[in-house]
Amino acid sequence: MVREPLTEEQIERGRVLGALLRRARAGRTMVDVARHSGISVETLRKIEGGRIPTPAFFTVAAVAATLGLSLDDLLTRTDATVAPAPHDIAV
């Protein structure tokens, strides 16, 4: 199975998601958030740095729950920052 390359919008959405999670983490350490989320510190570091632009749903859900974030709010804030590609706009 060949995986399609990510679009610029997907890459940017990953960067925005990472920045939102990093800001929400505020004074908490990566170790603390990763441990409570059930993921590795390296995975959290990569998500926050935008190096995993499309993390697994349950990974994002676990981190969001740990940080007290709503998935709806994350989606809204992520989508509002990234302009949709022309093919994503409903006619």
Order of alpha helices (4+ residues) and beta strands (2+ residues): alpha-alpha-alpha-alpha-alpha
